[in-house]
Amino acid sequence: MRPRGKIIKKKKRNLPLRKKICRLCANKAKSVDYKDVKTLEAFIRDRGKIVSSRISGNCAKHQRMVARALKQARFISLIPYVR
């Protein structure tokens, strides 16, 4: 059923979206080390999933490096698969 009375529409705010900058490009990182656990933990969610580049702001090149390093660190058991 349709509600009676006035329907109030919410106004959408047109806030300017900032482009996320790749942290690794900003630090001029040549590669991502699988032994650097503190850096890698920034790219893992609480369930153990790898954070997407859309959310983390990584460029495609560094996102691939991060994913590869995370998988290596998991395999060596520096980082748990699931928390």
C-alpha positions as CSV (number, residue, x, y, z in Angstrom):
1,M,0.0,0.0,0.0
2,R,1.0,3.5,-0.7
3,P,1.4,5.8,2.3
4,R,-1.0,8.7,2.5
5,G,0.0,12.3,2.9
6,K,3.1,14.1,1.6
7,I,6.1,12.2,0.5
8,I,9.2,14.0,1.4
9,K,12.2,13.4,-0.8
10,K,15.7,13.6,0.6
11,K,18.0,16.1,-1.1
12,K,21.1,14.6,-2.5
13,R,24.2,16.6,-1.7
14,N,26.6,17.0,-4.6
15,L,29.8,16.8,-2.7
16,P,32.9,16.7,-4.8
17,L,34.6,13.3,-4.7
18,R,38.3,13.2,-4.1
19,K,40.4,10.8,-6.1
20,K,42.1,8.4,-3.8
21,I,45.8,8.4,-4.1
22,C,47.8,5.2,-4.1
23,R,49.8,5.1,-0.9
24,L,52.6,3.0,-2.5
25,C,52.9,5.5,-5.4
26,A,53.1,8.4,-3.0
27,N,55.9,6.6,-1.0
28,K,57.6,5.7,-4.3
29,A,57.7,2.0,-3.4
30,K,59.3,-0.1,-6.0
31,S,57.9,-3.4,-4.6
32,V,55.8,-4.7,-1.8
33,D,57.6,-7.0,0.7
34,Y,55.7,-10.0,2.0
35,K,57.7,-9.8,5.3
36,D,56.4,-6.3,6.1
37,V,53.3,-7.4,8.0
38,K,52.3,-4.0,9.4
39,T,52.0,-2.6,5.9
40,L,50.1,-5.6,4.6
41,E,47.6,-5.6,7.4
42,A,46.3,-2.2,6.2
43,F,45.1,-4.0,3.1
44,I,43.1,-6.8,4.9
45,R,39.6,-6.6,6.2
46,D,38.7,-8.0,9.6
47,R,37.4,-11.2,8.1
48,G,40.7,-11.8,6.2
49,K,39.6,-10.6,2.8
50,I,41.9,-8.5,0.6
51,V,40.6,-4.9,0.3
52,S,39.7,-3.9,-3.2
53,S,41.6,-1.2,-5.0
54,R,38.4,0.9,-5.2
55,I,38.3,1.1,-1.5
56,S,42.1,1.2,-0.7
57,G,42.9,3.6,-3.5
58,N,45.7,1.5,-4.9
59,C,46.6,1.7,-8.6
60,A,46.3,-1.6,-10.6
61,K,50.0,-2.3,-10.5
62,H,50.4,-1.9,-6.8
63,Q,47.1,-3.8,-6.1
64,R,48.6,-6.8,-7.9
65,M,51.8,-6.5,-5.9
66,V,49.8,-6.3,-2.6
67,A,47.6,-9.3,-3.4
68,R,50.7,-11.4,-4.3
69,A,52.5,-10.4,-1.2
70,L,49.5,-11.1,1.0
71,K,49.1,-14.6,-0.5
72,Q,52.8,-15.3,0.1
73,A,52.6,-14.0,3.7
74,R,49.5,-16.2,4.3
75,F,51.2,-19.3,2.9
76,I,54.3,-18.8,5.2
77,S,51.8,-18.1,8.0
78,L,52.9,-14.6,8.8
79,I,49.3,-13.5,8.4
80,P,46.3,-15.7,9.2
81,Y,43.9,-16.6,6.5
82,V,40.9,-15.9,8.7
83,R,40.8,-13.9,11.9
